[in-house]
């Protein structure tokens, strides 16, 4: 009986983790600007199931540089052009989900004086 209850609890927790990964949106991408360093950081702020992998792309090219140790934050240099970015979350045992967002150009005086 106890074994069945523990199995049921494990399955429920697994389903909750899968739902978290499958429900990410643009609202889960947080931007942090550092004008002193000339960078913008984009962080996926939601919890992910254990074993998930993250793949970040800018203008269709997979990015490996500028990733945090856990892969949840991408830091890029500020630029003068709008860039198209994506982050793809692939759970260990589930379907991948991709969120698209734009990396907008920032200027020191226009956006933050």
URZIHU-V475348 format. One record per run of one state. SS is the DSSP state (H for helix, E for strand, C for the rest). FROM is the first residue (numbers start at 1). TO is the last residue. Records with the same first field share a line. If there is no record, write none. Layout:
SS: FROM-TO + FROM-TO
//
This chain:
C: 1-1 + 23-25 + 35-38 + 45-52 + 59-60 + 64-66 + 68-72 + 78-82 + 91-96 + 104-107 + 112-113
H: 2-22 + 26-28 + 108-111
E: 29-34 + 39-44 + 53-58 + 61-63 + 67-67 + 73-77 + 83-90 + 97-103
//
